[in-house]
Amino acid sequence: MGKVKRNMPCPCGSGLKYKKCCGNTKAEFPAVVVQELKQIQKDVMEFAFTEHKQTIDQFLNQYSFLADLDESAQKICVFNLGVWGVFSQPLAEGGLTIFEDYLRQKGADILRSQTKEAVQSWKHLAPALLQVKQIADGAVRFEDAVSNKEITIKMSVKREGPFIGEYVLGFPIQLGGHTEFFLQFTIYPRKMAEEIKNRVTEELERFTGEGGAAERFMREDFHRLLMRLCQKEEPASKPAPREIEWANDMERETALVLEKGMLEAGHPETFVSWAIGVWKSYCAKKSPSIKKTEAFAAALEYFINTVSKSEKAVSQAKLAKKYGVSASTVSNRFKDIEAALKDDLDHHLELMPS
């Protein structure tokens, strides 16, 4: 076939002129190419878990820590270990990765040049642990926890996040002029940020101390970091309300009212103890004049539910009815608490039990 002229239809079948499609390397991929790439992501993993099922099962079974996880965490780890194994471990015949074996067997079925080139670039796919730094329309700017380099990924921020300060674990891939995550990603709440940073630092120092190169850490030693990320820290014991030294009886009584109300709402004892600690922090800052303990208890329960994104959250009106106060009183007290604890909120969220 002769050289394709710029104004001729693109041979990839997109329907665009060549100069606006494959002839323009800076252009965004046509929708048909993006659709193909998304389907191939699924096809690769289906190929791995069918054609190489026994190999993948053996690969995953060597990680004994998976058996100690709850079902949700186990699924997350199996996915991440699976993708990592498929793309970076020599699990196929001849020392190939399973992804390379997929290309060997299925690569000829990929007809469009743009699709083929993009898929070929996935040979270097590696996991990344990224912290959210900025959220823009349709994209999120991250900082890599290992390299400290910035990366922008095309994604929509949903109700569950990710939000600024949170960490996201995923496998970034190029799709035309932008970057996306391979299939799915995992969000770690902001309260875990400091602990995650510490664990990454410890594992990276161990890896480089053993002679490994930092830029190879996530591709070669990801399983150890993932195991550390899955470890649950024992919650620090929080003092019960009766053990706290209160400035006066009204502060203590408010703590007891709050404790009773939150336990009745179904919150765990460790979570309620944490909430009492937040109340103590507010009292230390503001020395509030308390005429009706229920007003502060209602406002604080609303504040706690809001900042913790609790599934048990209810409206101010319902809390007002529960505690026998007016909704306007709850609103006013909530605003006072929110303003007083604004600067300390990150610290309190880090202490919040999971």
Secondary structure, 3 states (H helix, E strand, C coil): CCCCCCCCECCCCCCCEHHHCCCCCCCCCCHHHHHHHHHHHHHHHHHHHHHCHHHHHHHHHCCHHHHHCCHHHHHHHHHHHHHHHHHHCCCCHHHCCHHHHHHHHHHHHCCCHHHHHHHHHHHHCCCEEEEEEEEECCEEEEEECCCCCEEEEECCCECCECCCCCEEEECEEEECCEEEECCCCEEECHHHHHHHHHHHHHHHHHHHHCCCCHHHHHHHCHHHHHHHHHCCCCCCCCCCHHHCCCCCHHHHHHHHHHHHHHHHCCCCHHHHHHHHHHHHHHHHHHCCCCCCHHHHHHHHHHHHHHHHCCCCCCCHHHHHHHHCCCHHHHHHHHHHHHHHCHHHHHHHHHHCCC
